[in-house]
Amino acid sequence: ILETPVMVGSELTLTWSAAPGGIYRVQQRPQVVGSSWTDVEGDVIAGEYTASKTLTVSEAAGFYRVMGFAP
């Protein structure tokens, strides 16, 4: 479950429910449809039941998703 994203200045923080030890990858794309997803550098390994990643974003709109992988 993805919590409400938090934007402070040019930094966007995504926080989601996680399984401890689970591996998560954030992906982005500029439009909701019609373009492929691009991996954001640096996978996240959850240490607890929540995980998060902070990204620096430009002023352009974007869409994000979190993919989970088994450890």
N, C-alpha and C positions, 0 to 999 in steps of 0.2 A: 504494500500500500504506500503510495507516494503522498507525502504530506504537502501542504501548501508551500510552494517555492518562496524563498525569501531573497529579495533584491536589495542590496545596499551599495549605492554608487554603481560601479560597473561589475560588481561581483554578485553572482547568483548561486545560492546554496540550495541544493536538492537533498532532501532527507527522506528515507524510506524504511519500511519494516524489513528486517533482514534475519537470516539464520546465522548464528555465530559460526565463523569459519567459511561462510559462503563467499563466492567471488562475484562481483557485480561490475558491469561495464555501462557507462553512460554513453548514449549516442545522440547525435543532433542532426537536424536538417533545417533548411531555411523555410520550407513550406510544408503544410500539413500533408499534402499529397503531391505526387508528381516528381519527387526527387528521392534519391537513395539516402539511407542513414549513414552517417560518418561516425566512427568511433572517436570519443574524446580520450585523449592520452591519459593513461594511468588507471588501471583497474583498481577497485576498492575491495579489500578483504575485510569483512565485517568482524568486529571483535565482540559485538553485543547484539541485541535484538533490533537495533537500528543502525543505519549506516548513512553517511552523507558524503557529498563531494561539492566543493566550491569551484566555480568556473568564472573566468573573466570573460564578459560578453561585450560585444559592440552594441551600438544603438539599434542595429537591425533586429527585427523580430526573428525568433527561432523557435523550434520545437524540440523537446528533449524526451528521451525515454530511458528506462533503466532495464538492463537485461541481467538475469541471474544465471549463474553456472554452478553446478555441483562441485564441491571441493574435491 
